[in-house]
Amino acid sequence: MLELDYSRRALRFGFAARTSRGALSEHVAYYLHLRRADQPGVVGLGEASPLAGLSPDYGPDFEQIVANFCARFNTARHPADLTPEAAAALVPAALPALPALRFALETAVLDLRSGGRRQLYPNEFSRGRAALPINGLVWMGDAGFMREQIAQKLAAGYACLKLKIGSLDFDTELALLAEIRAVAGPERLMLRVDANGAFAPGEALDKLAALARFGVHSIEQPIGVGQWAALAALCRAAPVPVALDEELIGLTDPARQAALLDAVRPAYVVLKPTLLGGHAATRQWIALAQARGIGWWMTSALESNIGLNAVAQLAGEYEVAGFAQGLGTGQLYLNNLAAPLHIAAGELRYDPAGAWELPFSET
């Protein structure tokens, strides 16, 4: 039989992280510990880290939800050969949605089935034989702070930068893009921007035209969610390819997912397993996108290294050579769990022989 428990950690940012939802000083992660009764020393780990302002399951009662779920899970006495698909079905997909908890449970089951070694999938990334290209994330802040981050990322050898925009005066943001392009042209550096829905529909096309002058690869969520008709019109006319991000959150019915992609026809979708409902849910979005010729990339949602590793290994199941994923957030925290994940020259690598810091005491 299986036994489920949890622990928590308040992850502290190395700087005052500003997002479109306000400033963050810490992010609380909940770790599921899954064991077989006959092998208590082997632990499958999964992370549930709901994100304030975005995750449907974020709230003051989330820890109680996790504790209650663990108690119900143990009472049900699940068999040791529980599959990730069966585990995902134990967590409601519809309201009240618990996407982060589903992601954590699927991850813990995958980890336990592979021997509790944090190697969830047998792919080239998890074996340490291949790297994943990642974008360098430039956080919102004043112009000086953003300029400093840009210089650091360029010096570190990133081939793709992603800038959060919408918090500064738009002319200031354009000036920052001009500074980047003065140092690195489109042939050397891919530029992505993320507006987090900051533009009004009536102004979005003009702003995208201004961004297009700098050879921007794509813009994530230029207008707020739920405006499918306006978004579709923007995608048809935009001089910068549009990627959907927040638009996907909470959309769990496959028919509605297909309807969104058919109506809007974005160039890309940005996939965050913590927000979408886990591994299987993310694979569903990929299948729908690929069937329609829509591109995609995977992004972490400020998880610690346990969750980041799960997202990276899921991305490693697909051919992403040369196309940057959003997997550089492990460096943000002062007290992240130590892990054999390493970033160099804009690539993320995993060392299967490396050691993991556990989120609980083994004594």
Secondary structure, 3 states (H helix, E strand, C coil): CEEEEEEEEEEEEEEEEEECCEEEEEEEEEEEEEEECCEEEEEEEEEECCCCCCCCCCCCCHHHHHHHHHHHHHHHCCCCCCCHHHHHCCCCCCCCCCHHHHHHHHHHHHHHHCCCCCCCCCCCCCCCCCCEEECEEECECCHHHHHHHHHHHHHCCCCEEEEECCCCCHHHHHHHHHHHHHHCCCCCCEEEEECCCCECHHHHHHHHHHHHCCCCCEEECCECCCCHHHHHHHHHHCCCCEEECHHHCCCCCHHHHHHHHHHHCCCEEEECHHHHCCHHHHHHHHHHHHHCCCEEEEECCCCCHHHHHHHHHHHCCCCCCCCCEECCHHHHECCCCCCCEEEECCEEEECCCCCCCCCCCCC
